Amino acid sequence: MADFRFHAPAECYIGQDSVFKIPLMLEPGLDKAFLVADPDLKEARSAERLATVLEGRGISIITYDELEGRPSSVSAEDAASMARGARAPLIIGLGGVRALHVAKAVAALVPWDRRIDDWIDGESPTRGSVPLILVPTGYRDPFLLSGGLVLTDGRTGQAAFLQARKGIETAVVLDPNMMGAASGKAAAASILDGIMGAVEGYVSSRESFLGDMALQEAIRLYLRSLDVIMQRPEDPQAKSDAARACFLAGLGLASSSPGLGTAVSYAINARWGVPKANLGAVIIPYLLESLSRSKPEKIAALAPVFCETSPEEGAAETAARAVESVRTRLGMLKIPSRLKDFDLVLERLVETAETARRFDFMNFLPRAMTVDDVFDFIKTVY
């Protein structure tokens, strides 16, 4: 086994009303903060709730929520300029993956005298970062604790993976009261996307004993939450389980790596606007099928988490049971089962394969893949 090293400097708070503890994380004398907020949260009033917590401690909030209908790299550049002008000593990201990744980009860009386009083109921020607190409102982010982020390049419309410095996340707050989705089906799709990322980390060539333990438990909690949320989306225990799973998946993936399904879903989401969670829910059974051939022992080891298994069956049969259990759940949710259900054109998805293969984390797949291999997988899911 290779030598193992792991460092996670972020403070992590998980539990009901943990958002109220944010003032305890702040430096004495801090009087303002820059908030990158998901515009989809307006009806839930999550940003207002967070602002109330901070303003009660004398901290003024400058809010940026112009993330809708524009490439996220453009939003990151605009928000960074606004945060520089405000001289904000703290960045807070509140929302789904898009808002969290824009906030992460802002924290890295503010001290740097270059533009987001320079970072996408290969230069890296060299001046540290502004303290950053992330408050997810969704149940998954494969880069929650790893410094990674994905933005849509405003010049090309394609997804770009960027690696900020490790430890850029000063704190992560997972409050089940701030988390959820507009419907049970949307919440279930988010959880399935989280499961997909955790499975990818479990079979990655960067796998480790810590990653395996964290990711296996994340998958177990995700599935337990999913089976309840399918019936009762607002069940408090299910939401708590999903929040813990989100943390464990982020922890495990920080020492491992996401993979093919994550890359393809980000590439399609950036170019064609299909929600990433919905894509993850479609891709996961096909990904499990593929991994059952390349890593049957690993998927067989996970199978008891997905469903009942028999000790008399071999690895291939046991892995197949896990795939079938996922398909059964998808059938109950009536979630689309093919990429073509999103009105995507197969010929145009060659570009998606090229974009996905360029992501750095694709170098840690359980087996090496070319652009042609990625496109063959996309055709299978199509």
PALUMLUM-209785 format. One record per residue (C-alpha): x, y, z. Coordinates in nm, 2 decimals. Layout:
BEGIN
PT      xx      yy      zz
PT       X       Y       Z
...
***
This chain:
BEGIN
PT      xx      yy      zz
PT    0.00    0.00    0.00
PT    0.13    0.35   -0.09
PT    0.22    0.59    0.19
PT   -0.08    0.79    0.30
PT   -0.10    1.16    0.39
PT   -0.42    1.36    0.46
PT   -0.48    1.71    0.58
PT   -0.83    1.87    0.63
PT   -0.79    2.21    0.80
PT   -1.16    2.30    0.75
PT   -1.38    2.33    1.06
PT   -1.69    2.12    0.99
PT   -2.02    2.17    1.17
PT   -2.30    1.92    1.10
PT   -2.64    1.92    1.27
PT   -2.97    2.09    1.33
PT   -2.93    2.47    1.35
PT   -2.55    2.46    1.31
PT   -2.58    2.77    1.10
PT   -2.62    2.96    1.43
PT   -2.26    2.87    1.51
PT   -2.11    3.06    1.22
PT   -2.03    3.37    1.44
PT   -1.82    3.14    1.67
PT   -1.59    3.08    1.37
PT   -1.52    3.44    1.29
PT   -1.21    3.65    1.38
PT   -1.26    3.92    1.65
PT   -1.34    4.25    1.50
PT   -1.48    4.12    1.17
PT   -1.75    4.36    1.06
PT   -1.85    4.26    0.71
PT   -1.88    3.95    0.49
PT   -1.94    3.89    0.12
PT   -2.22    3.64    0.05
PT   -2.25    3.44   -0.27
PT   -2.60    3.31   -0.26
PT   -2.80    3.08   -0.49
PT   -3.09    3.28   -0.64
PT   -3.31    2.97   -0.62
PT   -3.31    3.02   -0.24
PT   -3.52    3.33   -0.23
PT   -3.85    3.16   -0.16
PT   -3.68    2.95    0.11
PT   -3.54    3.27    0.26
PT   -3.22    3.09    0.35
PT   -3.00    3.39    0.27
PT   -3.22    3.61    0.49
PT   -3.19    3.36    0.77
PT   -2.81    3.36    0.74
PT   -2.80    3.74    0.72
PT   -3.01    3.77    1.04
PT   -2.76    3.54    1.22
PT   -2.46    3.75    1.12
PT   -2.62    4.10    1.14
PT   -2.72    4.02    1.49
PT   -2.35    4.01    1.57
PT   -2.29    4.34    1.40
PT   -2.16    4.20    1.07
PT   -2.29    4.37    0.76
PT   -2.36    4.14    0.46
PT   -2.29    4.23    0.09
PT   -2.48    3.98   -0.12
PT   -2.42    3.86   -0.47
PT   -2.69    3.64   -0.62
PT   -2.66    3.71   -1.00
PT   -2.59    3.35   -1.09
PT   -2.89    3.28   -1.31
PT   -2.87    3.27   -1.69
PT   -2.49    3.34   -1.72
PT   -2.18    3.13   -1.73
PT   -2.04    3.08   -1.38
PT   -1.70    3.21   -1.48
PT   -1.86    3.54   -1.56
PT   -2.04    3.54   -1.22
PT   -1.71    3.45   -1.05
PT   -1.53    3.75   -1.21
PT   -1.81    3.99   -1.13
PT   -1.84    3.87   -0.77
PT   -1.46    3.89   -0.72
PT   -1.45    4.25   -0.85
PT   -1.74    4.33   -0.61
PT   -1.57    4.16   -0.32
PT   -1.24    4.34   -0.38
PT   -1.42    4.68   -0.40
PT   -1.60    4.60   -0.07
PT   -1.27    4.49    0.09
PT   -1.46    4.20    0.24
PT   -1.24    3.99    0.48
PT   -1.47    3.69    0.46
PT   -1.65    3.50    0.17
PT   -1.95    3.29    0.24
PT   -2.10    3.05   -0.02
PT   -2.47    2.95    0.03
PT   -2.66    2.72   -0.20
PT   -2.60    2.44   -0.44
PT   -2.28    2.33   -0.61
PT   -2.29    2.63   -0.85
PT   -2.30    2.89   -0.57
PT   -2.04    2.70   -0.36
PT   -1.79    2.68   -0.65
PT   -1.83    3.05   -0.75
PT   -1.77    3.14   -0.39
PT   -1.46    2.92   -0.38
PT   -1.34    3.09   -0.70
PT   -1.40    3.44   -0.54
PT   -1.20    3.35   -0.23
PT   -0.91    3.25   -0.45
PT   -0.93    3.54   -0.69
PT   -0.98    3.84   -0.45
PT   -0.61    3.86   -0.34
PT   -0.48    3.78   -0.69
PT   -0.43    4.05   -0.95
PT   -0.54    3.83   -1.24
PT   -0.87    3.73   -1.40
PT   -1.07    3.41   -1.39
PT   -0.98    3.35   -1.76
PT   -0.61    3.35   -1.67
PT   -0.68    3.07   -1.42
PT   -0.89    2.87   -1.67
PT   -0.60    2.91   -1.92
PT   -0.35    2.75   -1.69
PT   -0.22    3.01   -1.44
PT   -0.29    2.95   -1.07
PT   -0.36    3.20   -0.79
PT   -0.04    3.27   -0.60
PT   -0.14    3.49   -0.31
PT   -0.33    3.27   -0.07
PT   -0.70    3.32   -0.04
PT   -0.97    3.50    0.16
PT   -1.13    3.30    0.45
PT   -1.42    3.10    0.31
PT   -1.72    2.94    0.47
PT   -1.94    2.71    0.27
PT   -2.31    2.64    0.36
PT   -2.44    2.38    0.12
PT   -2.82    2.36    0.07
PT   -2.79    2.05   -0.15
PT   -2.69    1.70   -0.05
PT   -2.38    1.66   -0.26
PT   -2.06    1.83   -0.38
PT   -1.77    1.60   -0.48
PT   -1.52    1.88   -0.42
PT   -1.65    2.00   -0.08
PT   -1.32    1.95    0.11
PT   -1.07    1.92   -0.17
PT   -1.02    2.27   -0.31
PT   -1.16    2.17   -0.64
PT   -1.43    2.36   -0.84
PT   -1.60    2.34   -1.18
PT   -1.70    2.66   -1.37
PT   -1.86    2.71   -1.71
PT   -1.61    2.91   -1.92
PT   -1.80    3.22   -2.05
PT   -1.58    3.22   -2.37
PT   -1.65    2.86   -2.48
PT   -1.96    2.75   -2.29
PT   -1.76    2.44   -2.17
PT   -1.69    2.32   -1.82
PT   -1.35    2.39   -1.67
PT   -1.21    2.21   -1.37
PT   -0.99    2.43   -1.15
PT   -0.79    2.33   -0.84
PT   -0.76    2.59   -0.57
PT   -0.51    2.54   -0.29
PT   -0.59    2.26   -0.05
PT   -0.75    2.40    0.26
PT   -0.92    2.69    0.09
PT   -1.24    2.59    0.27
PT   -1.20    2.75    0.61
PT   -1.52    2.60    0.74
PT   -1.81    2.39    0.61
PT   -2.16    2.41    0.78
PT   -2.41    2.13    0.70
PT   -2.73    2.23    0.86
PT   -3.02    2.00    0.76
PT   -3.26    2.29    0.82
PT   -3.09    2.48    0.54
PT   -3.08    2.18    0.31
PT   -3.34    2.02    0.08
PT   -3.50    2.05   -0.26
PT   -3.82    2.18   -0.41
PT   -3.96    1.83   -0.44
PT   -3.90    1.47   -0.33
PT   -3.79    1.38   -0.68
PT   -3.54    1.66   -0.69
PT   -3.40    1.57   -0.34
PT   -3.38    1.20   -0.45
PT   -3.19    1.31   -0.77
PT   -2.94    1.51   -0.56
PT   -2.88    1.21   -0.33
PT   -2.83    0.97   -0.63
PT   -2.58    1.22   -0.77
PT   -2.40    1.21   -0.43
PT   -2.40    0.83   -0.44
PT   -2.25    0.83   -0.79
PT   -1.96    1.05   -0.67
PT   -1.90    0.84   -0.36
PT   -1.89    0.52   -0.57
PT   -1.64    0.68   -0.81
PT   -1.42    0.77   -0.52
PT   -1.44    0.41   -0.38
PT   -1.31    0.26   -0.70
PT   -1.06    0.54   -0.80
PT   -0.69    0.45   -0.84
PT   -0.64    0.70   -0.56
PT   -0.84    0.49   -0.32
PT   -0.72    0.47    0.04
PT   -0.83    0.30    0.37
PT   -0.97    0.63    0.49
PT   -1.15    0.71    0.17
PT   -1.30    0.36    0.15
PT   -1.43    0.38    0.51
PT   -1.58    0.73    0.46
PT   -1.72    0.66    0.12
PT   -1.88    0.33    0.21
PT   -2.05    0.49    0.51
PT   -2.16    0.78    0.30
PT   -2.32    0.55    0.05
PT   -2.50    0.37    0.33
PT   -2.64    0.69    0.48
PT   -2.73    0.82    0.14
PT   -2.93    0.51    0.06
PT   -3.10    0.51    0.40
PT   -3.20    0.87    0.34
PT   -3.31    0.81   -0.02
PT   -3.54    0.53    0.08
PT   -3.72    0.76    0.33
PT   -3.71    1.08    0.12
PT   -3.87    0.90   -0.17
PT   -4.18    0.89    0.05
PT   -4.13    1.18    0.29
PT   -3.91    1.45    0.15
PT   -3.91    1.66    0.47
PT   -3.84    1.38    0.71
PT   -3.59    1.53    0.96
PT   -3.39    1.22    1.02
PT   -3.35    1.15    0.65
PT   -3.23    1.50    0.59
PT   -2.98    1.46    0.88
PT   -2.86    1.13    0.73
PT   -2.81    1.30    0.39
PT   -2.62    1.59    0.55
PT   -2.38    1.34    0.72
PT   -2.34    1.15    0.40
PT   -2.26    1.47    0.21
PT   -1.98    1.54    0.46
PT   -1.84    1.18    0.45
PT   -1.85    1.18    0.07
PT   -1.66    1.51    0.07
PT   -1.41    1.37    0.32
PT   -1.36    1.05    0.13
PT   -1.32    1.22   -0.21
PT   -1.07    1.47   -0.07
PT   -0.83    1.17   -0.03
PT   -0.96    1.00   -0.35
PT   -1.11    1.13   -0.67
PT   -1.45    1.15   -0.85
PT   -1.46    1.00   -1.19
PT   -1.63    0.94   -1.52
PT   -1.99    1.00   -1.43
PT   -1.90    1.33   -1.25
PT   -1.70    1.44   -1.55
PT   -1.97    1.37   -1.81
PT   -2.25    1.52   -1.60
PT   -2.05    1.85   -1.54
PT   -1.96    1.87   -1.91
PT   -2.33    1.82   -2.02
PT   -2.46    2.06   -1.75
PT   -2.22    2.34   -1.86
PT   -2.29    2.31   -2.23
PT   -2.65    2.21   -2.24
PT   -2.80    2.33   -1.91
PT   -2.94    2.00   -1.79
PT   -2.94    1.99   -1.41
PT   -2.64    1.80   -1.29
PT   -2.83    1.61   -1.02
PT   -3.07    1.48   -1.29
PT   -2.78    1.37   -1.50
PT   -2.62    1.19   -1.21
PT   -2.94    1.00   -1.15
PT   -2.95    0.88   -1.51
PT   -2.59    0.79   -1.53
PT   -2.54    0.60   -1.20
PT   -2.68    0.26   -1.31
PT   -2.48    0.26   -1.63
PT   -2.17    0.36   -1.43
PT   -2.22    0.08   -1.18
PT   -2.26   -0.17   -1.47
PT   -1.93   -0.05   -1.62
PT   -1.75   -0.07   -1.29
PT   -1.90   -0.42   -1.23
PT   -1.69   -0.53   -1.52
PT   -1.37   -0.34   -1.44
PT   -1.39   -0.35   -1.06
PT   -1.63   -0.64   -0.98
PT   -1.48   -0.71   -0.63
PT   -1.51   -0.35   -0.52
PT   -1.87   -0.32   -0.64
PT   -1.95   -0.66   -0.49
PT   -1.81   -0.53   -0.16
PT   -2.06   -0.24   -0.18
PT   -2.36   -0.45   -0.28
PT   -2.47   -0.53    0.07
PT   -2.51   -0.16    0.13
PT   -2.75   -0.14   -0.17
PT   -2.95   -0.45   -0.12
PT   -2.97   -0.80    0.03
PT   -2.70   -1.04   -0.11
PT   -2.62   -1.41   -0.09
PT   -2.28   -1.53    0.02
PT   -2.31   -1.82   -0.23
PT   -2.30   -1.58   -0.53
PT   -1.98   -1.47   -0.70
PT   -1.86   -1.11   -0.73
PT   -2.02   -1.06   -1.07
PT   -2.37   -1.18   -0.96
PT   -2.34   -0.98   -0.63
PT   -2.24   -0.66   -0.82
PT   -2.53   -0.71   -1.06
PT   -2.77   -0.71   -0.76
PT   -2.65   -0.36   -0.67
PT   -2.71   -0.23   -1.02
PT   -3.06   -0.38   -1.02
PT   -3.15   -0.23   -0.68
PT   -3.06    0.12   -0.82
PT   -3.27    0.06   -1.13
PT   -3.56   -0.04   -0.90
PT   -3.54    0.28   -0.71
PT   -3.52    0.48   -1.03
PT   -3.83    0.31   -1.15
PT   -4.02    0.40   -0.84
PT   -3.91    0.77   -0.88
PT   -4.00    0.77   -1.25
PT   -3.68    0.95   -1.32
PT   -3.56    0.96   -1.69
PT   -3.35    0.66   -1.78
PT   -3.16    0.79   -2.09
PT   -2.97    1.10   -2.19
PT   -3.20    1.13   -2.50
PT   -3.49    1.20   -2.26
PT   -3.33    1.55   -2.21
PT   -3.35    1.62   -2.59
PT   -2.98    1.60   -2.63
PT   -2.84    1.53   -2.98
PT   -2.59    1.24   -2.97
PT   -2.37    1.38   -3.25
PT   -2.31    1.70   -3.04
PT   -2.20    1.49   -2.74
PT   -1.86    1.42   -2.89
PT   -1.77    1.76   -2.76
PT   -1.89    1.65   -2.42
PT   -1.66    1.35   -2.43
PT   -1.36    1.58   -2.52
PT   -1.45    1.82   -2.23
PT   -1.49    1.54   -1.98
PT   -1.16    1.37   -2.07
PT   -0.97    1.70   -2.01
PT   -1.06    1.72   -1.64
PT   -0.75    1.64   -1.43
PT   -0.94    1.40   -1.21
PT   -1.01    1.17   -1.50
PT   -0.64    1.06   -1.47
PT   -0.74    0.86   -1.16
PT   -1.01    0.63   -1.31
PT   -0.99    0.26   -1.23
PT   -0.88    0.21   -1.59
PT   -0.74    0.45   -1.84
PT   -0.99    0.60   -2.09
PT   -0.95    0.79   -2.41
PT   -1.20    1.04   -2.56
PT   -1.34    0.75   -2.77
PT   -1.39    0.54   -2.46
PT   -1.57    0.83   -2.29
PT   -1.79    0.88   -2.59
PT   -1.87    0.51   -2.60
PT   -1.99    0.53   -2.24
PT   -2.20    0.84   -2.33
PT   -2.36    0.64   -2.62
PT   -2.45    0.36   -2.38
PT   -2.63    0.60   -2.15
PT   -2.79    0.78   -2.45
***
